[in-house]
Amino acid sequence: MPFGNTHNEMKLKFTSEQEYPDLSKHNNHMAKVLTPAMYEGLRSKQTPSGFTLDDVIQTGIDNPGHPFIMTVGCVAGDEETYEVFKELLDPVIEDRHGGYKPSDKHKTDLNPDNLKGGDDLDPNYVLSSRVRTGRSVRGFCLPPHCSRGERRAVEKLSIEALASLSGDLNGKYYALKNMTDAEQQQLIDDHFLFDKPVSPLLLASGMGRDWPDARGIWHNDNKTFLVWVNEEDHLRVISMQKGGNMKEVFNRFCTGLTKIETLFKERGHAFMWNEHLGYVLTCPSNLGTGLRAGVHVKLPNMSKHAKFEDVLKRLRLQKRGTGGVDTAAVGGVFDISNADRLGFSEVELVQMMVDGIKLLIEMEKKLEKGQSIDDLIPAQK
Amino acid sequence: MASSFSRILSSRRHLGVLSLVGGSVTAGFLLHRDHVTAGTPVRRMYPASAEYPDLRQHNNCMASHLTPAIYAKLCDKATPNGYTLDQAIQTGVDNPGHPFIKTVGMVAGDEESYEVFADLLDPVIKERHNGYDPSTMKHPTDLDASKVQSGQFDERYVLSSRVRTGRSIRGLSLPPACTRAERREVERVVVDALSGLKDDLTGRYFSLTQMTDKEQQCLIDDHFLFDKPVSPLLTCAGMARDWPDARGIWHNNEKTFLIWVNEEDHTRVISMEKGGNMKRVFERFCRGLKEVERLIQERGWEFMWNERLGYVLTCPSNLGTGLRAGVHVKLPLLSKDPRLNKILDNLRLQKRGTGGVDTAAVGGVFDISNLDRLGHSEVQLVQTVVDGVNYLIECEKRLERGQDIKVPPPPKQFK
């Protein structure tokens, strides 16, 4: 909860043992890493805005997790969380991001010219292409912790910056609370509208507070560039279009993002970024690039192959249903995207995805003809 | 047991020595609003006007009374435990309400919330409790079950009888704000006291974290088991944190006296049985409550109570007696009569479906209970239910005979 922290001081009168959460049934990164000794060492700390250890871990306590899916189980309330609670978050980050060490440096590369190919994914298989990331505005608390005043200030800044975009990025902002029914229906039909979070993973961390105050959606007139304001992060930036021209999608993504960053800087605000963690976002799983680049692709035969999961793993890709995370695939159409976020640059991740999709389509074509794909199985990337 | 709790709370615990059954006048005096010291002021980066919630689409008691001026006055304050206005109103901000059902829209995080945020809570209480003004009125507490008259209903109509209330342990924060250690202490104190109950009140505690599947199924079959709250009214107030840690259910061997630990309140106390013997249900209720109170006082604890607000609970709607006395009653003919709602209103009763709040009636069977909680004693409210349900049964019988029924006159309001 924002700002007042007499509560944490009061809590310190109880012993660490009395306060330590029961994590015996839990399966998430936080529960794997947190120990009573660590809890004792960190419980008296707070970030300058008053975010405490219990604030960081509440979502992981309330959501024990799933035997098959390992959730993160902790969130950041501000940029400083990653520093003040590094004893907990560094191992969580290392676990979640394939061994990324506290001393590692993350490379940012938003130059679309560095992407090779990607404009030619077979449209008979690739239905749509999309790249998304998140950005946080430095100096403001993040969605789990921000006050209404802060959230509104982030919205105001975002509206001003986005209003300055022009050309094919000319667009309009729709505040969730002022939307007309007609606008709402249009945004739903375009698959742009985001709902109040229902996932207990998000609600337990406080991200749903004051809904729909200061939340909204901006998109360009062409409906190929979209920004969510104050959903799970300050900003989620999405570039998308039908078909397989991932290069064009990534071009627009990089151009748009860079323009937005410039517009924010002109108004005296930077994005949260550092050379160890890259772009800083609410969930530790989205650090680094915060980038998920993917396609909706038809793989009816490949998806039934015994080695499908293994191939995805080797290509560093993940599959989801076409409704996004935690949904099922429909009609053999999958959402395939990069699995990594941190430790690879944006260009590297999109390159891996593009190359991986090309290979999967090749495999699909072989299986259609009844041929074996054994000689196409790649090495682990 | 010399726990760190006894050291922390010693300044409040001396009140336990002075308290009497039914609450302590001394405690009431010492918790008078002037004597409550606030916690560290809340650190703010934005002026109150930038933080004031948007309540234009809202229909709840908090939204009706939280003016920008009151918000500005209270937003920098915190209770000694650090509970803030923003926390108290969060549930009302997040749940705009329903055009037909006016929810309260705020909660208390601790006993002191009712003092520190009185400028908002007093008008909310007044609206919710039919004009009861906490700044000027006193609430009567009366747990003498012998005073109830004609408490045996016609069992051709009344299927079951039930009385419930809540109790909070003074010195520990309430479910929206409590820490894990506090919640576990509530559990320890209550379970320890309950183990001292004897005779027909002898019973057993089932912790939610340690329940076996078999125990769980039995409790579900008995309709005793409570679930993790799903209602956003409760989850937005923070009551479901750390579930199911330190939550549990105690019941006596006869399954007629039941206590929920750390659900929406520290304790919810329920006396129930099949049939229409409301008098016996209430007698057991009062006896059990007094016995539990005696047992916790032996250990140096007491219930939150004061003479303005009666028993202090999480939701302002449950202040005073916290009492809901009700029956499941078959009124198939009356249920179709358009005058039913008016009759209930004037009898100061409310109807619910047989699944409890926000459920529908099935087969003409209603859950009928008292509307009021504050400003009337337990005995008065149970008598209201007894008299009212008897009146409804009379109406049903008259309709069976083809006779007409009358809408009773409305009762007096608080001035």
Boltz contact constraints between the chains, C-beta under 6 A:
constraints:
  - contact:
      token1: [A, 1]
      token2: [B, 87]
      max_distance: 6.0
  - contact:
      token1: [A, 3]
      token2: [B, 42]
      max_distance: 6.0
  - contact:
      token1: [A, 3]
      token2: [B, 43]
      max_distance: 6.0
  - contact:
      token1: [A, 4]
      token2: [B, 42]
      max_distance: 6.0
  - contact:
      token1: [A, 4]
      token2: [B, 78]
      max_distance: 6.0
  - contact:
      token1: [A, 4]
      token2: [B, 82]
      max_distance: 6.0
  - contact:
      token1: [A, 4]
      token2: [B, 84]
      max_distance: 6.0
  - contact:
      token1: [A, 6]
      token2: [B, 39]
      max_distance: 6.0
  - contact:
      token1: [A, 6]
      token2: [B, 40]
      max_distance: 6.0
  - contact:
      token1: [A, 6]
      token2: [B, 78]
      max_distance: 6.0
  - contact:
      token1: [A, 6]
      token2: [B, 82]
      max_distance: 6.0
  - contact:
      token1: [A, 7]
      token2: [B, 82]
      max_distance: 6.0
  - contact:
      token1: [A, 10]
      token2: [B, 81]
      max_distance: 6.0
  - contact:
      token1: [A, 10]
      token2: [B, 82]
      max_distance: 6.0
  - contact:
      token1: [A, 11]
      token2: [B, 179]
      max_distance: 6.0
  - contact:
      token1: [A, 13]
      token2: [B, 8]
      max_distance: 6.0
  - contact:
      token1: [A, 14]
      token2: [B, 181]
      max_distance: 6.0
  - contact:
      token1: [A, 18]
      token2: [B, 181]
      max_distance: 6.0
  - contact:
      token1: [A, 19]
      token2: [B, 180]
      max_distance: 6.0
  - contact:
      token1: [A, 19]
      token2: [B, 181]
      max_distance: 6.0
  - contact:
      token1: [A, 22]
      token2: [B, 245]
      max_distance: 6.0
  - contact:
      token1: [A, 61]
      token2: [B, 242]
      max_distance: 6.0
  - contact:
      token1: [A, 147]
      token2: [B, 51]
      max_distance: 6.0
  - contact:
      token1: [A, 148]
      token2: [B, 51]
      max_distance: 6.0
  - contact:
      token1: [A, 149]
      token2: [B, 46]
      max_distance: 6.0
  - contact:
      token1: [A, 149]
      token2: [B, 50]
      max_distance: 6.0
  - contact:
      token1: [A, 149]
      token2: [B, 51]
      max_distance: 6.0
  - contact:
      token1: [A, 210]
      token2: [B, 93]
      max_distance: 6.0
  - contact:
      token1: [A, 213]
      token2: [B, 54]
      max_distance: 6.0
